[in-house]
Every structure is written in structure tokens, then in C-alpha cells.
Amino acid sequence: MEAGHTPLTEDERTELEWLRTENDFLRVQRDILLRVATGYAHDVETMLRRRHH
């Protein structure tokens, strides 16, 4: 433990655990949305190429 820091209370530990879990969940959601957006952009690009040829 670093000097000047007090140990976390049980409530703080519980909140920290919840926040870490929530953070992991949000990262997964972000990754899924990025894949969907990338796929959509690729589909639109393909569709536009077909129209111009």
C-alpha cells in the first residue's frame, strides 16, 4: 500500500468490482458496435460501387 492511501471500505470494494464488470461489458458492446458499423460501411461501399459500374 502506498503512503497516504487508506484501504478501501467494503462498500468501495463492492462498487469497484461492479465498475470493473460494467467496464468489461461496455468494452464488449463497443467492440460489437464497431464490427457492425464496419460491416455496414463495407456493405454501403460495395453497393455504391455496383451502382457506378
C-alpha positions as CSV (number, residue, x, y, z in Angstrom):
1,M,0.0,0.0,0.0
2,E,1.3,3.4,-0.9
3,A,1.9,6.0,1.8
4,G,-1.1,8.3,2.4
5,H,-3.7,5.9,1.0
6,T,-6.3,4.3,3.2
7,P,-7.6,0.8,2.4
8,L,-10.9,0.6,0.6
9,T,-14.1,0.0,2.6
10,E,-16.3,-3.0,1.8
11,D,-18.7,-0.7,0.0
12,E,-15.9,0.8,-2.1
13,R,-14.6,-2.7,-2.9
14,T,-18.1,-3.8,-4.0
15,E,-18.5,-0.7,-6.1
16,L,-15.1,-1.2,-7.7
17,E,-15.9,-4.8,-8.6
18,W,-19.2,-3.6,-10.1
19,L,-17.5,-0.8,-12.1
20,R,-14.9,-3.3,-13.4
21,T,-17.6,-5.7,-14.5
22,E,-19.6,-2.8,-16.1
23,N,-16.4,-1.6,-17.9
24,D,-15.8,-5.1,-19.3
25,F,-19.4,-5.2,-20.5
26,L,-19.2,-1.8,-22.2
27,R,-15.9,-2.8,-23.9
28,V,-17.7,-5.8,-25.4
29,Q,-20.6,-3.7,-26.5
30,R,-18.2,-1.2,-28.1
31,D,-16.4,-3.9,-30.0
32,I,-19.7,-5.4,-31.3
33,L,-20.9,-2.0,-32.4
34,L,-17.6,-1.3,-34.2
35,R,-17.9,-4.6,-36.1
36,V,-21.4,-3.9,-37.1
37,A,-20.6,-0.3,-38.2
38,T,-17.6,-1.6,-40.2
39,G,-19.7,-4.2,-41.8
40,Y,-22.4,-1.7,-42.7
41,A,-19.9,0.7,-44.1
42,H,-18.4,-2.1,-46.2
43,D,-21.8,-3.1,-47.5
44,V,-22.7,0.5,-48.4
45,E,-19.4,0.9,-50.2
46,T,-20.0,-2.3,-52.2
47,M,-23.5,-1.1,-53.1
48,L,-22.2,2.3,-54.3
49,R,-19.5,0.6,-56.4
50,R,-22.1,-1.5,-58.1
51,R,-24.3,1.5,-58.9
52,H,-21.4,3.4,-60.6
53,H,-20.2,0.5,-62.8
